[in-house]
Amino acid sequence: MFPALQHRNFRLLWVGLLISFSGSYMQSAAILWHVSLLVPDDRRALALGMVGLVRVVPIVVFSLISGVAADALDRRKLMLLTQSTMAVLAAILFAVTYHGLAVVWPIYVLAAASSAAGAFDLPARQSMVPSLVPREHLPNAISLNTSMVQVASVAGPALGGVVIATAGVAWAYAGNALSYLVVIVALLMMRVDERREADGQGPLAGPPRRRSDFSTDAALEGLRFVFRSPLIRSTMLLDFFATFFSSATALLPIFAQDVLHVGARGYGWLYSAPAVGAVVASAIMVRAVDLIERRGIVLIGAIAIYGAATVAFGFSHWFWLTFWCLAATGAADTVSAVFRNLIRQLETPDGLRGRMTGVNMMFFIGGPQLGELEAGLLAQWAGPVVSVVSGGIGCLIATAWVTVVTPGLRAYRRTALPLVPAEDDRREGQTGQL
């Protein structure tokens, strides 16, 4: 059932990231709650939306550079550097909060710095996964990674709500700082072939890869590959539009405090509600991903459900209805995420995976972070209900548009031949050869 976990290096990384992501989600929930406490009521929506802005700017700035870095440098060592940097930043956030923080700008600065480090971590991490398992186990590895992220996104915010209510917000930041150490230990414990490492060919479990140059041409090659691949391009557009219009996470403190009238514990459960649905969906997808034939149609349908559940969430004034609507968004997003990631990984050669992920980062991280800003601005002007409902409708419209203009996505099946043959993974991808 879990063949990818048979491989030691993947298993180490998977367990380490499970703990680290739990800490990261706990910190994300804590930051939003912290900001909501530091600003006046009449500026809360805008201040919460600004959290998304300060996180997305470093991603836009560094996405192309980080993608090239993941293809040009040793991915494991790059992750060691980024994980260590994020651990230090979380420790600083704990220190300044513990000693008393009356203004919000240090939170913004540290959140932006952590986002910059994460911009280099993500391409290295996602590009390394296909080299840790055989090609036939890649769908299972991607499903397991999706499940791991969703479990963490349930545990992290729920634990964060308890920690904030009992010990204070500073200790949520401390927990995140400690969680990064687990990934660092896992990376150090990986078995690496010294000869391949010296040749710049990566972990023992993966096929040899030729590193790209650290140059502008290498970055442009990644851009050309993505935008000349209709399937990859369409999955990125769906990711961006869905999360941009339906990203209402930043408004959850307002719904918890003003609409549903629940405290920090209720907020923690609302924040983790999408992941509750996601955990159930990801457990199903671990087995079902290899059985679903019409992957394109299922992907499109999942995003449509995501938008419809967001509309229902916006109209709800009952805690449990809100909870289950948010859970439905998490379940739908998990199903679509598995197929989006699988399509992109199968259609991209190893020598271009870092750059593809770097470009994709602008879409799947930029979408929700810009969406939080958009949601905050609209909520400041028209109220949180209008902001969330209109976002869900926008998601449905954008999904319909991408579906119409990309017939290849509608027709995509499990038995579709990959754009890049397996043997091409052993050489550096050249745009003209794809």
C-alpha positions as CSV (number, residue, x, y, z in Angstrom):
1,M,0.0,0.0,0.0
2,F,2.9,2.4,0.7
3,P,5.7,1.2,-1.6
4,A,7.4,4.6,-1.6
5,L,8.1,4.3,2.2
6,Q,10.2,1.2,1.5
7,H,13.0,3.6,0.3
8,R,15.0,4.8,3.3
9,N,15.9,8.3,2.0
10,F,12.3,9.0,1.1
11,R,11.1,7.7,4.4
12,L,13.5,9.9,6.4
13,L,12.5,13.0,4.5
14,W,8.8,12.1,4.8
15,V,8.8,11.7,8.5
16,G,11.0,14.8,9.0
17,L,8.7,17.0,6.9
18,L,5.6,15.7,8.7
19,I,6.9,17.2,12.0
20,S,8.3,20.3,10.3
21,F,5.1,21.1,8.4
22,S,3.1,20.7,11.6
23,G,5.3,23.4,13.2
24,S,5.0,25.6,10.1
25,Y,1.2,25.4,10.0
26,M,1.1,26.1,13.7
27,Q,3.2,29.2,13.2
28,S,1.1,30.4,10.2
29,A,-2.1,30.2,12.3
30,A,-0.3,31.9,15.2
31,I,0.9,34.8,13.0
32,L,-2.7,35.6,11.8
33,W,-4.0,35.4,15.4
34,H,-1.1,37.5,16.7
35,V,-1.6,40.2,14.0
36,S,-5.4,40.3,14.7
37,L,-4.6,41.1,18.4
38,L,-2.0,43.9,17.6
39,V,-4.1,46.1,15.3
40,P,-7.3,48.0,15.9
41,D,-10.6,46.4,14.9
42,D,-11.2,48.8,12.0
43,R,-7.9,47.8,10.4
44,R,-7.8,44.0,11.1
45,A,-9.0,42.9,7.7
46,L,-6.3,44.9,5.9
47,A,-3.6,43.9,8.4
48,L,-4.4,40.2,8.0
49,G,-4.4,40.6,4.2
50,M,-0.9,42.2,4.4
51,V,0.4,38.9,5.8
52,G,-0.2,37.3,2.4
53,L,1.5,40.2,0.6
54,V,4.7,40.1,2.7
55,R,4.9,36.4,2.1
56,V,4.3,36.5,-1.7
57,V,6.7,39.3,-2.6
58,P,9.9,37.2,-1.8
59,I,8.4,34.3,-3.8
60,V,7.9,36.4,-6.9
61,V,11.4,37.9,-6.5
62,F,13.2,34.6,-5.9
63,S,11.1,32.0,-7.7
64,L,13.2,31.8,-10.9
65,I,16.5,32.1,-9.1
66,S,15.5,29.4,-6.6
67,G,14.5,27.0,-9.4
68,V,17.8,27.4,-11.2
69,A,19.6,26.9,-7.8
70,A,17.7,23.6,-7.3
71,D,18.9,22.3,-10.7
72,A,22.4,23.7,-10.5
73,L,23.3,22.9,-6.8
74,D,23.2,19.9,-4.6
75,R,19.5,19.7,-3.5
76,R,20.1,18.0,-0.2
77,K,22.7,20.6,0.9
78,L,20.5,23.4,-0.3
79,M,17.7,22.1,1.9
80,L,20.0,21.9,4.9
81,L,20.8,25.6,4.4
82,T,17.2,26.7,3.9
83,Q,15.8,24.6,6.8
84,S,18.5,26.0,9.2
85,T,17.7,29.6,8.1
86,M,14.0,29.1,8.7
87,A,14.7,27.6,12.1
88,V,16.8,30.7,13.1
89,L,14.0,33.0,11.9
90,A,11.4,31.2,13.9
91,A,13.6,31.4,17.0
92,I,14.0,35.2,16.5
93,L,10.2,35.5,16.2
94,F,9.8,33.6,19.4
95,A,12.4,35.8,21.2
96,V,10.8,39.2,20.2
97,T,7.3,38.0,21.0
98,Y,8.3,36.5,24.3
99,H,9.9,39.8,25.4
100,G,6.9,41.8,24.5
101,L,5.8,43.0,21.0
102,A,3.4,45.9,20.7
103,V,3.8,46.6,16.9
104,V,3.1,44.4,13.9
105,W,6.0,45.3,11.6
106,P,8.6,42.8,13.0
107,I,6.1,40.0,12.3
108,Y,5.9,41.1,8.7
109,V,9.7,41.4,8.3
110,L,10.3,37.9,9.8
111,A,7.5,36.3,7.8
112,A,8.9,37.8,4.6
113,A,12.4,36.6,5.4
114,S,11.1,33.1,6.2
115,S,9.2,33.1,2.9
116,A,12.4,34.0,1.0
117,A,14.1,31.0,2.6
118,G,11.1,28.8,1.7
119,A,11.3,30.0,-1.9
120,F,14.7,28.3,-2.2
121,D,13.6,25.3,-0.1
122,L,10.5,24.2,-2.1
123,P,12.1,23.7,-5.5
124,A,15.0,21.7,-4.0
125,R,12.5,19.6,-1.9
126,Q,10.0,18.8,-4.6
127,S,12.7,18.2,-7.2
128,M,14.5,15.7,-4.9
129,V,11.5,13.5,-4.4
130,P,11.5,11.8,-7.8
131,S,15.2,10.9,-7.3
132,L,14.4,9.1,-4.0
133,V,12.0,6.5,-5.4
134,P,11.7,4.6,-8.6
135,R,9.5,6.0,-11.3
136,E,6.8,3.4,-10.8
137,H,6.5,4.5,-7.1
138,L,6.3,8.2,-7.9
139,P,2.4,8.4,-7.8
140,N,2.5,6.7,-4.4
141,A,5.2,9.1,-3.2
142,I,3.3,12.1,-4.3
143,S,0.1,10.9,-2.7
144,L,2.0,10.2,0.6
145,N,3.5,13.6,0.5
146,T,0.1,15.2,0.0
147,S,-1.3,13.1,2.9
148,M,1.6,14.2,5.1
149,V,1.0,17.9,4.4
150,Q,-2.7,17.5,5.2
151,V,-2.1,15.6,8.4
152,A,0.4,18.4,9.4
153,S,-2.2,21.1,8.5
154,V,-4.7,19.5,10.8
155,A,-2.3,18.9,13.7
156,G,-0.4,22.2,13.4
157,P,-3.3,24.7,13.7
158,A,-5.2,22.6,16.2
159,L,-2.1,22.3,18.4
160,G,-1.5,26.0,17.8
161,G,-4.9,26.9,19.1
162,V,-4.2,25.0,22.3
163,V,-0.7,26.4,22.7
164,I,-2.0,30.0,22.1
165,A,-4.8,29.6,24.6
166,T,-2.7,28.0,27.3
167,A,0.9,29.2,26.9
168,G,0.7,32.2,24.6
169,V,1.5,32.9,21.0
170,A,5.3,33.0,21.5
171,W,5.4,29.3,22.3
172,A,3.8,28.4,19.0
173,Y,6.8,30.1,17.3
174,A,9.2,28.2,19.5
175,G,7.6,24.9,18.6
176,N,8.1,25.7,14.9
177,A,11.7,26.5,15.4
178,L,12.3,23.1,17.0
179,S,10.4,21.3,14.3
180,Y,12.9,22.3,11.6
181,L,15.6,20.5,13.5
182,V,13.9,17.1,12.7
183,V,14.2,17.7,9.0
184,I,17.9,18.8,9.4
185,V,18.6,15.5,11.2
186,A,16.7,13.5,8.5
187,L,18.7,15.1,5.7
188,L,22.0,14.4,7.5
189,M,21.0,10.7,8.0
190,M,20.3,10.2,4.3
191,R,22.6,7.7,2.6
192,V,24.5,9.4,-0.2
193,D,26.9,7.8,-2.8
194,E,30.1,9.8,-2.3
195,R,31.2,9.3,-5.9
196,R,28.0,10.6,-7.3
197,E,27.9,13.4,-4.7
198,A,31.4,14.5,-5.8
199,D,30.2,14.4,-9.4
200,G,27.2,16.5,-8.6
201,Q,24.7,13.7,-9.4
202,G,22.7,13.7,-6.2
203,P,21.4,11.0,-3.8
204,L,22.1,7.3,-4.2
205,A,18.5,6.3,-4.8
206,G,18.0,8.6,-7.8
207,P,19.3,8.4,-11.4
208,P,22.4,10.5,-12.2
209,R,21.5,14.0,-13.2
210,R,23.6,16.6,-15.0
211,R,23.4,19.9,-13.2
212,S,22.3,23.0,-15.2
213,D,24.3,26.2,-15.3
214,F,23.5,28.9,-12.8
215,S,22.7,31.5,-15.5
216,T,20.0,33.6,-17.1
217,D,19.8,31.2,-20.0
218,A,19.0,28.4,-17.6
219,A,16.2,30.4,-16.0
220,L,14.7,31.2,-19.5
221,E,14.9,27.6,-20.5
222,G,12.7,26.7,-17.5
223,L,10.2,29.4,-18.5
224,R,10.1,28.2,-22.1
225,F,9.5,24.6,-21.1
226,V,6.6,25.5,-18.8
227,F,4.8,27.8,-21.2
228,R,5.3,25.5,-24.2
229,S,3.7,22.6,-22.3
230,P,-0.1,23.0,-22.3
231,L,-0.8,20.4,-19.6
232,I,1.7,21.9,-17.2
233,R,0.6,25.5,-18.0
234,S,-3.1,24.7,-17.5
235,T,-2.5,23.0,-14.1
236,M,-0.6,26.0,-12.9
237,L,-3.3,28.4,-14.0
238,L,-6.0,26.3,-12.3
239,D,-3.9,26.3,-9.1
240,F,-3.5,30.1,-9.2
241,F,-7.1,31.1,-10.0
242,A,-8.6,28.6,-7.5
243,T,-6.4,29.7,-4.6
244,F,-6.5,33.4,-5.5
245,F,-10.3,33.7,-5.6
246,S,-11.0,31.2,-2.8
247,S,-8.2,31.9,-0.4
248,A,-10.1,33.1,2.7
249,T,-7.7,31.8,5.4
250,A,-6.6,35.3,6.4
251,L,-10.3,36.1,7.3
252,L,-10.8,33.2,9.6
253,P,-9.9,35.2,12.8
254,I,-12.7,37.6,11.8
255,F,-15.2,34.8,11.2
256,A,-14.1,33.2,14.5
257,Q,-14.4,36.4,16.5
258,D,-17.3,38.4,14.8
259,V,-19.4,35.9,12.8
260,L,-19.3,32.7,14.8
261,H,-18.2,34.1,18.1
262,V,-15.7,31.3,19.1
263,G,-12.4,31.9,20.8
264,A,-8.8,30.8,20.1
265,R,-9.7,27.1,20.4
266,G,-12.6,27.4,17.9
267,Y,-10.3,29.4,15.6
268,G,-7.7,26.6,15.7
269,W,-10.3,24.1,14.7
270,L,-11.6,26.2,11.9
271,Y,-8.1,26.8,10.6
272,S,-7.5,23.1,10.6
273,A,-10.9,22.1,9.1
274,P,-9.7,22.1,5.5
275,A,-7.1,19.6,6.5
276,V,-9.6,17.3,8.2
277,G,-11.3,16.8,4.8
278,A,-7.9,16.7,3.2
279,V,-6.7,13.8,5.4
280,V,-9.7,11.7,4.5
281,A,-9.3,12.5,0.8
282,S,-5.5,11.9,0.8
283,A,-6.0,8.5,2.6
284,I,-8.3,7.5,-0.2
285,M,-6.1,8.9,-2.9
286,V,-3.1,6.8,-1.8
287,R,-5.0,3.8,-3.1
288,A,-7.1,5.4,-5.7
289,V,-4.6,7.4,-7.6
290,D,-3.4,4.4,-9.7
291,L,-7.0,3.4,-10.4
292,I,-8.6,6.6,-11.7
293,E,-8.5,6.6,-15.4
294,R,-9.9,10.1,-16.4
295,R,-7.5,12.1,-14.3
296,G,-8.2,15.4,-16.2
297,I,-11.9,15.4,-15.6
298,V,-11.5,14.4,-11.9
299,L,-9.0,17.3,-11.5
300,I,-11.4,19.8,-13.0
301,G,-14.4,18.5,-11.0
302,A,-12.4,18.7,-7.7
303,I,-11.6,22.4,-8.2
304,A,-15.2,23.1,-9.1
305,I,-16.2,21.5,-5.7
306,Y,-13.6,23.6,-4.0
307,G,-15.2,26.8,-5.3
308,A,-18.7,25.7,-4.5
309,A,-17.8,24.8,-0.9
310,T,-16.1,28.2,-0.5
311,V,-19.4,29.9,-1.5
312,A,-21.3,27.8,1.1
313,F,-18.7,28.7,3.8
314,G,-19.2,32.4,3.1
315,F,-22.9,32.2,3.7
316,S,-22.7,30.1,6.8
317,H,-23.3,31.5,10.3
318,W,-23.3,28.1,12.1
319,F,-19.9,26.8,13.4
320,W,-20.3,23.2,12.3
321,L,-21.6,24.0,8.9
322,T,-18.6,26.3,8.4
323,F,-16.3,23.6,9.7
324,W,-17.6,21.0,7.2
325,C,-17.6,23.5,4.3
326,L,-14.0,24.2,5.0
327,A,-13.4,20.5,5.3
328,A,-14.9,20.0,1.8
329,T,-12.5,22.6,0.4
330,G,-9.6,20.7,1.8
331,A,-10.8,17.4,0.4
332,A,-11.3,18.8,-3.0
333,D,-8.0,20.6,-3.0
334,T,-6.2,17.4,-2.0
335,V,-7.7,15.5,-4.9
336,S,-6.7,18.2,-7.4
337,A,-3.3,18.6,-5.8
338,V,-2.4,15.0,-6.3
339,F,-3.2,15.1,-10.0
340,R,-1.6,18.5,-10.6
341,N,1.6,17.4,-9.0
342,L,1.6,14.0,-10.7
343,I,1.1,15.6,-14.2
344,R,3.9,18.1,-13.6
345,Q,6.4,15.6,-12.3
346,L,5.7,13.0,-15.0
347,E,5.9,15.6,-17.8
348,T,9.1,17.2,-16.6
349,P,12.7,15.8,-17.0
350,D,14.8,15.7,-13.9
351,G,17.2,18.3,-15.2
352,L,14.3,20.8,-15.4
353,R,12.3,19.9,-12.3
354,G,13.8,22.6,-10.1
355,R,13.1,25.4,-12.6
356,M,9.6,24.0,-13.3
357,T,8.9,24.1,-9.6
358,G,10.3,27.6,-9.3
359,V,7.9,28.8,-12.0
360,N,5.0,26.9,-10.4
361,M,5.8,28.4,-7.1
362,M,4.6,31.8,-8.3
363,F,1.3,30.2,-9.1
364,F,0.5,27.9,-6.2
365,I,2.0,30.0,-3.5
366,G,1.5,33.4,-5.1
367,G,-2.2,32.5,-5.7
368,P,-3.2,32.0,-2.0
369,Q,-1.0,34.8,-0.7
370,L,-2.3,37.3,-3.2
371,G,-5.7,35.9,-2.5
372,E,-5.4,36.7,1.2
373,L,-4.5,40.3,0.3
374,E,-7.5,40.5,-2.1
375,A,-9.8,38.9,0.5
376,G,-8.6,41.4,3.1
377,L,-9.1,44.4,0.9
378,L,-12.5,43.3,-0.2
379,A,-13.5,42.4,3.3
380,Q,-12.4,45.9,4.5
381,W,-14.6,47.5,1.9
382,A,-17.7,45.1,1.7
383,G,-17.4,42.8,4.6
384,P,-16.0,39.2,5.1
385,V,-19.1,37.4,3.7
386,V,-19.1,39.3,0.4
387,S,-15.3,38.7,0.1
388,V,-15.6,34.9,0.6
389,V,-18.7,34.3,-1.5
390,S,-17.5,36.4,-4.5
391,G,-14.1,34.5,-4.3
392,G,-15.9,31.2,-4.6
393,I,-17.8,32.4,-7.6
394,G,-14.6,33.7,-9.2
395,C,-13.0,30.3,-8.7
396,L,-15.9,28.6,-10.6
397,I,-15.7,31.0,-13.5
398,A,-11.9,30.7,-13.8
399,T,-12.1,26.9,-13.7
400,A,-14.7,26.9,-16.5
401,W,-12.5,29.1,-18.6
402,V,-9.4,27.0,-18.3
403,T,-11.4,23.9,-19.0
404,V,-12.7,25.3,-22.2
405,V,-9.4,26.6,-23.6
406,T,-7.4,23.4,-22.7
407,P,-9.0,20.4,-24.3
408,G,-5.9,18.3,-23.6
409,L,-6.5,18.6,-19.9
410,R,-10.1,17.4,-20.2
411,A,-8.9,14.4,-22.2
412,Y,-5.9,13.6,-19.9
413,R,-6.0,9.9,-18.8
414,R,-4.0,7.6,-16.6
415,T,-2.8,5.7,-19.6
416,A,-1.5,8.9,-21.3
417,L,2.1,8.7,-22.4
418,P,4.4,11.1,-20.6
419,L,5.8,14.0,-22.5
420,V,9.3,13.1,-21.5
421,P,10.3,9.4,-21.9
422,A,11.8,7.8,-18.8
423,E,15.2,7.5,-20.4
424,D,15.3,11.2,-21.0
425,D,15.3,11.8,-17.3
426,R,19.0,10.7,-17.3
427,R,20.1,13.7,-19.3
428,E,19.6,17.4,-18.9
429,G,16.4,18.5,-20.5
430,Q,16.7,20.7,-23.5
431,T,13.6,22.6,-24.7
432,G,14.2,21.6,-28.3
433,Q,14.3,17.9,-27.4
434,L,11.1,17.8,-25.4
